[in-house]
Amino acid sequence: MSSYPPSSPAQPTTLRQRLAGLRGPAVPPRPLDARALAALAANPGCGRRALLDGAGVDKNALATALGSPAAFGQSQFAIVRGNSFEAKVKGDGGAELLRLVHAHLDPAAEPPGAGAHVPDLTAAGPEGRSARTALALREATAAKAWTLLDHPMLALEVAGSPAYLEPDAVVVHPDGRWTVVEIKSFPMIDGAADAAKVGAAARQAAVYVLALEKTTGKLAGAEVGHTVLLVCPKDFSNLPTASPVDIRRERSVTRRQLDRLTRVEELAATLPEGLSFDPATRTTEELVEAVSAVDAAYAPECLAACELAFHCRDRARTAGAVTALGRSVRGELGALTTVEEALAAASGAGCAEDPTAAALHRAARLRAEALESSAAEVGA
């Protein structure tokens, strides 16, 4: 029997009111950022993350209340170092940043010089900043001059919910091309950076490119470049260097995965009335029940990208779900969704007509024969 209080038979609630009820009426929505969208796109089958992110739930606070706090994130030292490096790159009106963009992506164009335009993007709220950014992009494209947009605000609808994204910088070229610039504090040693970190930056930049394409589609003469510029410290110094990163593949994958997401109103419509993820008004037992009401698609990769990963992993292990072994194993096992079913198939107790079960049984038999042969050779 559900422990949630029944809702009053008042007027039907709007989606905004329903989402506010899910996170707690007094809790402001947590904004979606590019890193969260990239992680969401990497696991589009997870309705739990799609709903919680769409509702603006603070997953870190929720995970802590569930007893499985997240154990990842940047240290304060790394954040301070990153901010300091970004300020250095953008100093003097962005002269060094524009020089890097010109040298690596547009050497045939007129050099930026010292008079590049840096428009003021200040406005009230994310909607206002997004509108101001769109206006600045239109003006810069029409002016046909080097323009640096410092921390612009881009809008992108994801699964029916608006997301406001803030890239480090967007540069407008004299020919109307727009380039996303990612500034990271990890080093680029001998012209190359850590491949995993570059991949994460590329997936994040792909989200920005998709958001920019929503704007450029309404503006003649504008084009979003599919090569972004990654700016990092050179070797072991604090001097900036840069490398172009082609993100066409990441953009294509991210767009396809985001399009596959179930809309947040569809997910919310399946939940019981009165359900809430607010740690301030719900007990741990009620929060566990609330989280369990939304289907998840746990995979070990979630541990590096989602605050609820440890809770989901514990639940997957308790249920004996093969998802805890990884997506590749889950894909190979087909209709066998639990470890118990896989072991039964390997022992020969599975359905003989199931090709996966038959393959597991054959593999188990061959393994047993190999072990017997090896033991016999050792004994001899």
KEZA-565374 format. One line per 3 residues: number of its first residue (from 1); for each residue x, y, z of C-alpha. Coordinates in steps of 0.5 Angstrom, whole numbers, plus 500, padded with zeros to 3 digits. Layout:
<atoms>
NUM	X/Y/Z | ...
</atoms>
This chain:
<atoms>
1	500/500/500 | 503/507/498 | 505/511/504
4	504/518/500 | 498/522/502 | 492/523/497
7	492/529/493 | 486/534/493 | 480/533/488
10	482/540/486 | 483/543/479 | 488/539/474
13	495/540/475 | 499/543/470 | 506/540/468
16	510/545/471 | 506/544/478 | 507/537/477
19	514/537/477 | 515/542/482 | 511/537/487
22	516/532/485 | 522/536/487 | 518/540/493
25	514/546/492 | 520/550/496 | 525/547/492
28	528/551/486 | 529/547/480 | 536/545/479
31	538/547/472 | 540/542/466 | 547/543/464
34	551/541/458 | 555/535/462 | 548/533/465
37	545/533/458 | 551/529/455 | 551/524/461
40	543/523/459 | 544/522/452 | 549/517/453
43	544/513/457 | 537/515/454 | 534/509/456
46	534/511/463 | 527/514/465 | 529/515/472
49	535/520/470 | 530/523/465 | 525/525/470
52	529/527/475 | 533/532/471 | 527/534/467
55	524/536/474 | 530/539/476 | 531/535/482
58	537/536/486 | 540/528/485 | 546/530/490
61	541/531/496 | 537/526/494 | 543/521/493
64	545/523/500 | 538/522/503 | 538/515/500
67	544/513/504 | 548/513/497 | 552/519/496
70	556/521/490 | 563/520/490 | 565/524/484
73	566/531/482 | 571/537/482 | 575/539/488
76	575/546/490 | 582/547/488 | 581/544/481
79	575/549/480 | 579/555/483 | 585/553/478
82	580/552/472 | 577/559/473 | 584/562/474
85	586/559/467 | 580/561/464 | 581/568/466
88	588/568/463 | 586/566/457 | 580/571/456
91	584/577/459 | 586/583/455 | 579/583/451
94	580/575/449 | 586/577/445 | 589/571/446
97	583/566/445 | 582/570/439 | 589/569/436
100	588/561/438 | 582/561/434 | 585/564/428
103	591/560/428 | 588/554/429 | 581/554/425
106	581/560/420 | 588/562/418 | 586/565/412
109	581/570/415 | 584/577/417 | 587/577/424
112	583/579/429 | 587/585/432 | 586/589/438
115	579/591/436 | 575/585/437 | 568/586/439
118	566/583/446 | 558/584/447 | 555/585/454
121	551/579/455 | 548/581/461 | 540/580/462
124	535/578/467 | 534/570/468 | 536/565/463
127	531/567/458 | 533/574/458 | 540/572/457
130	538/567/452 | 535/572/448 | 540/577/449
133	545/572/446 | 541/570/440 | 541/578/439
136	548/578/440 | 549/573/435 | 545/576/430
139	549/583/430 | 556/579/430 | 554/575/424
142	551/581/420 | 557/585/422 | 562/580/419
145	567/582/424 | 571/577/429 | 566/577/436
148	567/574/442 | 561/572/446 | 564/570/453
151	559/565/457 | 553/566/452 | 547/563/454
154	544/558/449 | 537/554/450 | 535/547/448
157	529/543/449 | 530/536/452 | 525/531/453
160	520/537/453 | 524/541/458 | 528/547/457
163	535/547/458 | 539/553/459 | 547/552/457
166	553/556/458 | 559/554/454 | 566/558/456
169	566/562/449 | 563/562/442 | 567/566/437
172	564/569/431 | 568/569/425 | 568/574/419
175	565/569/414 | 559/568/419 | 561/562/422
178	560/560/429 | 565/556/433 | 565/553/440
181	571/554/445 | 572/549/451 | 577/552/456
184	579/546/460 | 585/546/466 | 587/539/464
187	594/539/461 | 596/538/453 | 603/535/453
190	607/535/447 | 600/537/443 | 596/532/446
193	591/531/452 | 588/525/456 | 584/522/451
196	578/520/456 | 578/528/458 | 578/530/451
199	572/525/449 | 568/528/455 | 569/535/453
202	567/533/445 | 561/530/448 | 560/537/452
205	561/541/446 | 556/537/442 | 551/539/446
208	553/547/445 | 553/546/438 | 546/543/438
211	543/549/441 | 547/553/437 | 544/550/431
214	537/552/433 | 539/559/433 | 543/559/426
217	537/555/423 | 533/562/423 | 539/566/421
220	541/567/414 | 549/567/413 | 550/564/419
223	554/557/420 | 555/553/426 | 562/550/426
226	563/542/427 | 570/543/429 | 571/546/436
229	577/549/439 | 580/546/446 | 584/550/450
232	588/547/455 | 595/549/459 | 601/547/455
235	605/542/458 | 606/543/465 | 606/551/465
238	600/556/465 | 600/558/458 | 595/557/454
241	595/552/447 | 589/549/443 | 587/544/439
244	582/543/434 | 577/537/435 | 572/535/430
247	565/533/434 | 561/531/428 | 560/524/431
250	559/526/438 | 554/531/435 | 550/526/431
253	550/521/437 | 548/526/442 | 542/529/437
256	540/522/436 | 540/520/443 | 537/526/446
259	531/525/440 | 530/518/443 | 528/521/450
262	521/520/453 | 518/526/454 | 518/528/461
265	510/529/462 | 510/522/459 | 514/520/465
268	511/524/470 | 504/522/468 | 505/514/470
271	507/516/477 | 502/516/483 | 499/523/485
274	503/525/491 | 510/522/490 | 515/527/491
277	523/527/491 | 524/532/497 | 529/530/502
280	526/535/507 | 519/533/507 | 520/525/506
283	523/520/510 | 528/515/507 | 523/510/506
286	518/514/502 | 524/517/498 | 526/509/496
289	519/508/494 | 519/514/490 | 525/513/486
292	523/505/485 | 517/508/482 | 521/510/476
295	525/505/471 | 532/506/471 | 537/503/466
298	544/502/470 | 550/501/467 | 557/501/471
301	559/507/466 | 553/511/471 | 558/511/476
304	562/517/473 | 556/521/471 | 550/520/475
307	549/522/483 | 544/516/484 | 549/511/481
310	551/508/487 | 544/507/489 | 542/504/483
313	548/499/483 | 546/497/490 | 539/495/487
316	541/492/481 | 546/487/485 | 540/486/490
319	535/484/484 | 541/480/481 | 540/484/474
322	545/483/469 | 546/490/468 | 550/491/473
325	555/487/469 | 555/492/464 | 552/494/457
328	556/489/453 | 554/483/457 | 547/485/458
331	546/486/450 | 549/479/449 | 545/475/454
334	538/478/450 | 532/475/454 | 536/473/460
337	535/479/465 | 538/476/471 | 544/473/473
340	540/467/476 | 537/466/469 | 544/466/466
343	547/461/471 | 541/456/470 | 542/457/462
346	549/455/463 | 547/449/467 | 543/447/462
349	536/448/465 | 534/454/460 | 530/454/454
352	533/449/449 | 530/453/444 | 533/460/446
355	539/461/442 | 542/465/448 | 541/460/453
358	544/454/448 | 550/458/447 | 551/459/454
361	550/452/456 | 555/450/450 | 560/455/453
364	560/452/460 | 560/445/457 | 567/447/453
367	570/451/459 | 568/445/464 | 572/440/459
370	578/445/458 | 578/445/466 | 578/437/466
373	583/437/460 | 588/441/464 | 587/438/471
376	589/431/467 | 595/434/464 | 597/437/471
379	596/430/474 | 600/426/469
</atoms>
